[in-house]
Amino acid sequence: MSSSDIFHQLFIFEMANNHMGDVAHGKAIIQQLGKIKHKFPFKFGFKLQYRDLDTFIHPDYKHRQDIKYIKRFSETRLDRDDLKSLKDEIVNNGFTAICTPFDENSVDLIEAHDFDIIKIASCSFTDWPLLEKIAQTSKPIIASTAGASLEDIDKVVSFFEHRKKEFALMHCIGAYPTPNQDLELNQIDFFRNRYSKISIGFSTHEAPNNFDPIKIAIAKGAGLFERHVGLATDRYELNAYSSTPEQIEQWLQAAKETYDICGVTHKRRAISEKEGNDLRGLKRGVFAKSNLKKGDKLTTDNIFYAIPNIDAQLVSNEFSKYTDYTLQNDVTEKTAITYNDLIIKNSRTTVVNIIKKITKILAASKIALPNQLELELSHHYGIDRYEEYGAAIINCINREYCKKLIILLPGQKHPVHHHKKKEETFHLLYGDMAVELDGASKEVSTGEMVTVERGVDHNFKSNNGAIFEEISTTHYTDDSFYQDKKVLENKQRKTKMTYWMDWINCEIV
């Protein structure tokens, strides 16, 4: 079972010393909570606290009744057999058994009693001798962070991660009860962003009838929760921050309703058929701007978008530069264009794979790119043949002078062509390249420059990939004349990458 599985939607009931040193009372708390948990679709844990009071309290202070915690712990002390009896009751009622040790001897007892999870209290968060002992066990670990500095939290997280422990971190405020203004629930966001590889939870101490914090914590992505529980009787008074079984049921109901409202996480929600149909009715359909013939490609020049659309009609949302739509039927002016009218070819996956290869070469070259640029892919015989014929062109500046960076993939060629208006010089920055000028081939070395004068037929290729700088006079879009007329017939031989820098940054790691 993975860490995320163990901790996901785990609700922990913390008894602490609310058993009052009375085993029967402690078992009654466990039993009452056990009756409630079956009503909810969560995982449940029940937590005890172990202290070896013979060593935990200094010998000279064992009988001091004026020190709050010494008095409390001494009055509610249970022996090992009593503690084991409570642990067995936890298991018998279907809970995951969890325990907080406050000393090393208690860790040994937790192991002997075979608890499922060890919980580290906030006061012990940086108790390094205790943490070392806990880390020697094979138990998953949960740690509360009340009062801990960011530096300390970083250290503890690193400590357990380096030891490859299954580990969860709990946002916690050490005020009993905690007023709303001190809950600091945005810490859940902070922890989830900072420690993205571990589960983040919320250990709560707000007033028992305050159910807003659990709702907010769930909405913020907390995955496990802890709350103090107890029973109020004629004999035992319950403290102000512990919940009765009735209050716990309300707390869990608030949690369930919040999960229902928040829906799925870590994946896109399912879209209902009704929602999809309703939204499609508002999408613009694609219509023929004029009479179109079989074999025509759809372009922004020969179509228009309007509502309403009809069943099986192409809609504007599906019209992209990565998709080629070719008519397989004649379509008359103003007629809806349907899927049955089209041969559809989507090139997005191809383009993404090309970009990945381009970024790999850029990363290897370590060339610093300009801060203002645009990328276009030239695919002279179509995008499917890009890696055979084509080039990636990074347009840097185009004024009276022009600068481009041109990237060739291994084995890629650029077809023979010439320019009438511009003169250009190639400066090889990375890789290998051969340039052909009026039929004469020249191998170019890194750092070498080759000038191409106006009217000179030229082409270039690379065996292993190359990046070169093209410096020229002004570039004109109508100034490339190819020997192969098939290139000129390809009116859509350019794909401009509007957000290519985002792709680059994603791929170069």
Summary of the structure (lengths in Angstrom):
residues: 509
radius of gyration: 35.0
end to end distance: 31.0
largest distance: 104.9
contacts: 1535
relative contact order: 0.08
helix: 33%
strand: 28%
